[in-house]
Amino acid sequence: MTDKSKKIFLLGTIIGSFVIYSVIYYVGVFNKAPYKFTEFKSIVFKYGPGDSLINTYNSATGEYDYINKKDSLVKTHLNLTTNDLLYLHRKAADLGFWDFPEKELNTDTTHDNKVKPPRYYIEFNYKRKSKKVLFDESFNGDIRLRDANAQLIKEITHVLADAEDRQRK
């Protein structure tokens, strides 16, 4: 073997090994992903003061019940588009929702003014799994976790408001 062929063989062995390893590793990572949008079924979103989660939305049934600014219960049927659901799925993945603890509650249930802080329940349902999180706005845990929850709640309420606006038109 010449020096040139030895170098080509060595380079081919190193590059080939790296490519094979990368393919095997990433195929395993993507196959083990627990929450895939192709398996997505529904999202459930509930919120309200303290333990009373009186405002509810279920994408499987389209039922949306909420208290408006006049303290009246509004019952409506609201369907989200596939794009809306895909956006929420991706936003949850970006914010790390799958790694959130199941309960993020504060032991003190009232503020100084005796008003119960809002509580949010978020549930993403898939064919094989579901992820549920109960979040108290006064949760005094990790600030990054609180911010990620607040951002996801903001995105969900924004998508619901946009869908309601589309429905009115």
C-alpha positions as CSV (number, residue, x, y, z in Angstrom):
1,M,0.0,0.0,0.0
2,T,1.2,3.4,-0.8
3,D,1.1,6.3,1.6
4,K,-1.7,7.9,-0.3
5,S,-3.9,4.8,-0.1
6,K,-3.1,4.4,3.6
7,K,-4.3,8.0,4.3
8,I,-7.5,7.5,2.3
9,F,-8.2,4.3,4.1
10,L,-7.6,5.9,7.5
11,L,-9.7,8.9,6.7
12,G,-12.5,6.7,5.2
13,T,-12.5,4.6,8.4
14,I,-12.7,7.6,10.7
15,I,-15.4,9.4,8.7
16,G,-17.4,6.2,8.0
17,S,-17.4,5.3,11.7
18,F,-18.6,8.8,12.7
19,V,-21.4,8.7,10.1
20,I,-22.6,5.2,11.2
21,Y,-22.5,6.2,14.8
22,S,-24.4,9.4,14.2
23,V,-27.1,7.6,12.2
24,I,-27.6,5.0,14.9
25,Y,-27.6,7.5,17.7
26,Y,-30.1,10.0,16.1
27,V,-32.5,7.3,14.8
28,G,-32.7,6.0,18.4
29,V,-33.3,9.5,19.8
30,F,-36.0,10.4,17.3
31,N,-37.8,7.0,17.7
32,K,-37.8,7.4,21.5
33,A,-39.4,10.9,21.4
34,P,-42.4,10.4,23.7
35,Y,-44.7,13.2,22.4
36,K,-45.1,13.3,18.6
37,F,-47.6,15.5,16.9
38,T,-48.7,12.6,14.7
39,E,-50.0,10.9,17.8
40,F,-51.7,14.1,19.2
41,K,-55.3,13.8,20.4
42,S,-56.3,16.8,22.4
43,I,-55.4,19.6,24.8
44,V,-57.3,20.5,28.0
45,F,-56.8,23.9,29.5
46,K,-58.5,25.0,32.8
47,Y,-57.9,28.0,34.9
48,G,-59.5,30.0,37.7
49,P,-58.9,31.5,41.2
50,G,-57.6,29.0,43.7
51,D,-59.0,25.4,43.4
52,S,-62.0,26.4,41.3
53,L,-60.9,25.9,37.7
54,I,-64.2,27.3,36.3
55,N,-62.8,28.4,32.9
56,T,-62.3,25.3,30.8
57,Y,-61.4,24.4,27.2
58,N,-61.2,20.9,25.7
59,S,-60.0,20.6,22.1
60,A,-61.5,17.1,21.7
61,T,-65.0,18.3,22.3
62,G,-64.6,21.9,21.4
63,E,-66.3,23.0,24.6
64,Y,-65.1,26.4,25.9
65,D,-66.6,27.7,29.1
66,Y,-65.3,30.9,30.6
67,I,-66.3,33.8,32.8
68,N,-66.3,37.1,30.9
69,K,-65.6,40.6,32.2
70,K,-69.2,41.0,33.3
71,D,-68.9,37.9,35.5
72,S,-71.2,35.9,33.3
73,L,-70.5,32.3,32.3
74,V,-70.1,32.0,28.6
75,K,-70.5,28.6,27.0
76,T,-69.4,28.3,23.4
77,H,-68.1,25.7,21.0
78,L,-64.6,26.5,19.7
79,N,-62.6,24.3,17.3
80,L,-58.9,24.9,16.9
81,T,-57.3,24.2,13.5
82,T,-54.6,21.7,13.0
83,N,-52.1,24.6,12.6
84,D,-53.2,26.0,16.0
85,L,-52.7,22.6,17.7
86,L,-49.3,22.1,15.9
87,Y,-48.3,25.6,17.1
88,L,-49.2,24.8,20.7
89,H,-47.5,21.4,20.5
90,R,-44.3,22.9,19.2
91,K,-44.4,25.8,21.7
92,A,-44.8,23.3,24.6
93,A,-41.8,21.4,23.2
94,D,-39.7,24.6,22.9
95,L,-40.5,25.6,26.5
96,G,-39.7,22.1,27.9
97,F,-43.3,21.3,29.0
98,W,-42.6,17.6,28.9
99,D,-40.1,18.0,31.7
100,F,-42.2,20.2,33.9
101,P,-43.2,18.7,37.3
102,E,-46.8,17.5,37.6
103,K,-47.7,19.9,40.4
104,E,-46.2,23.4,40.8
105,L,-48.2,24.7,43.7
106,N,-47.5,27.1,46.5
107,T,-48.3,26.1,50.1
108,D,-49.6,29.5,50.9
109,T,-53.0,29.6,49.1
110,T,-53.8,33.3,49.6
111,H,-52.0,36.5,49.2
112,D,-51.9,39.2,51.9
113,N,-55.2,40.6,50.6
114,K,-56.9,37.2,51.0
115,V,-57.4,36.8,47.2
116,K,-56.6,33.3,45.9
117,P,-54.0,33.4,43.1
118,P,-55.0,31.9,39.7
119,R,-54.3,28.3,39.1
120,Y,-53.9,26.7,35.7
121,Y,-54.3,23.1,34.5
122,I,-52.7,22.1,31.2
123,E,-53.0,18.7,29.7
124,F,-51.7,17.4,26.4
125,N,-53.1,14.0,25.4
126,Y,-51.5,11.7,22.9
127,K,-52.3,8.1,21.8
128,R,-49.8,6.5,24.2
129,K,-49.2,9.2,26.8
130,S,-50.5,12.3,28.3
131,K,-48.8,15.2,30.2
132,K,-50.6,17.1,32.9
133,V,-49.4,20.1,34.8
134,L,-51.1,22.0,37.6
135,F,-49.5,25.4,38.0
136,D,-50.2,28.0,40.7
137,E,-49.4,31.6,39.7
138,S,-47.9,32.2,43.1
139,F,-45.5,29.2,42.7
140,N,-42.3,30.2,44.4
141,G,-40.0,27.6,42.6
142,D,-37.4,28.1,39.9
143,I,-37.9,31.4,38.1
144,R,-37.2,29.7,34.7
145,L,-39.9,27.2,35.3
146,R,-42.4,29.9,36.3
147,D,-41.5,31.9,33.2
148,A,-41.9,28.9,30.9
149,N,-45.3,28.2,32.5
150,A,-46.4,31.8,32.1
151,Q,-45.2,31.8,28.5
152,L,-47.1,28.6,27.6
153,I,-50.3,29.9,29.3
154,K,-50.0,33.1,27.4
155,E,-49.6,31.2,24.1
156,I,-52.6,29.0,24.8
157,T,-54.9,32.0,25.8
158,H,-53.7,33.8,22.7
159,V,-54.5,30.9,20.4
160,L,-57.9,30.5,22.0
161,A,-58.6,34.3,21.6
162,D,-57.5,34.2,17.9
163,A,-59.8,31.1,17.3
164,E,-62.7,32.9,18.9
165,D,-62.1,36.0,16.7
166,R,-62.0,33.8,13.6
167,Q,-65.3,32.1,14.6
168,R,-67.0,35.5,15.1
169,K,-66.2,36.6,11.5
